[in-house]
Amino acid sequence: MKTKTLSLSTILGFLGLLIIIHSMKAHSETPKISCSTAFGAKKFTIHESHISFDKEDPSGVNRSISSIENSSIRTQKEHTGFSKTLYIEGNKYFIRIQNISQLSEINDYLSITSSRGHVMTYPLTCQSV
């Protein structure tokens, strides 16, 4: 009767595969990120399942004025970042985060395209929450 034994290379290969799968799953989850444009004209928070846009009322209190569910958001994940496209009141919002682990005002931006085709692009100041 023959018994099979697992070689050390097979065990290490299996453990390596488990580590890779775990790291890919952890990377695929979008962390909660809070972003704003210059002077706070646009503020929003990117959650795992939705995006909340905030506005400060005259008394200085931040309120969520709009929450868009993931079913209305097109997300394109990349190796280190992501982009999200959504529509609010006829305007197309394009959010680009180049690197989740190194948020940058230079590489991260919000682009809003009006129904007439006019495009405004804002650099984003973001931070993980």
GIQUIGI-V790260 format. One record per pair of residues at least 24 apart in sequence whose ideal C-beta (glycine too) atoms are under 6 Angstrom apart, sorted by the first residue. I is the first residue (numbers start at 1). J is the second residue. Records with the same first field share a line. If there is no record, write none. Layout:
BEGIN
I->J, J
END
This chain:
BEGIN
31->128
32->129
33->126, 128
34->127, 129
35->124, 126
36->125
37->122
90->115
END
